[in-house]
């Protein structure tokens, strides 16, 4: 079995090794992770070569829960992780009948998370807002030359501005993908953290910028909702911060790159990628409307 083995085949082999019976597994998402529901268990299938990341996610879950931040829990009865075709598979308890968190619930969780001292185990990486972003923009086959040149020039400009920032006032444990869908509320009413693969240490503003641009650039949440987020976090509104626009532009370029990466899957995804590029190039007025992919 190769590193490029389809996620469904990886799931079937991992379930066989775990002694878990597959009964009509349901695909939840195909992205950086492939995620399946198997009864009351959720299987997360990582990228090839991401075993260490998967092992860290398991330890992160245990650390957060022990630190008083309710987080999705591992299925202790199953072997963790199982590697199939160089792809790690981890098993998690399903959180049924949940809803996305409110902005206030997200703000309260982030305030608690950012107050935690960084752990010694797991050893969290330093957050990198760029990652392989430039390479993905440079090699995207669905982008025309004019857009590619603009996107790469924009990347270089934002990278330079970021690298010239003064040292941060503080470094915190951050989630790395803090939006309302990654904090869910089951019938118990206890907000529970999902998607731990980007948990790291870095500028806490990276956890605040997603909701801020949802408010400022997309009008996805009303002013009252955004203010409830700000107040729950402790009163820090980063839309008035001098470097907010830089952080917002980096975040939005990452969202553009994600859409470009999905563009080959369907005509709708290709059109969405073109629309997002037009927006960041200033060819469409705000508030922007971007469809989920």
Secondary structure as GFF3:
##gff-version 3
##sequence-region A 1 293
A	DSSP	alpha_helix	7	18	.	.	.	ID=ss1
A	DSSP	beta_strand	26	30	.	.	.	ID=ss2
A	DSSP	beta_strand	34	38	.	.	.	ID=ss3
A	DSSP	beta_strand	41	48	.	.	.	ID=ss4
A	DSSP	alpha_helix	51	66	.	.	.	ID=ss5
A	DSSP	beta_strand	82	84	.	.	.	ID=ss6
A	DSSP	beta_strand	87	93	.	.	.	ID=ss7
A	DSSP	beta_strand	99	100	.	.	.	ID=ss8
A	DSSP	alpha_helix	103	114	.	.	.	ID=ss9
A	DSSP	alpha_helix	133	139	.	.	.	ID=ss10
A	DSSP	alpha_helix	145	163	.	.	.	ID=ss11
A	DSSP	beta_strand	172	174	.	.	.	ID=ss12
A	DSSP	three_ten_helix	180	182	.	.	.	ID=ss13
A	DSSP	beta_strand	183	185	.	.	.	ID=ss14
A	DSSP	beta_strand	191	193	.	.	.	ID=ss15
A	DSSP	beta_strand	200	202	.	.	.	ID=ss16
A	DSSP	alpha_helix	205	216	.	.	.	ID=ss17
A	DSSP	alpha_helix	223	233	.	.	.	ID=ss18
A	DSSP	three_ten_helix	238	240	.	.	.	ID=ss19
A	DSSP	alpha_helix	244	262	.	.	.	ID=ss20
A	DSSP	alpha_helix	267	280	.	.	.	ID=ss21
###
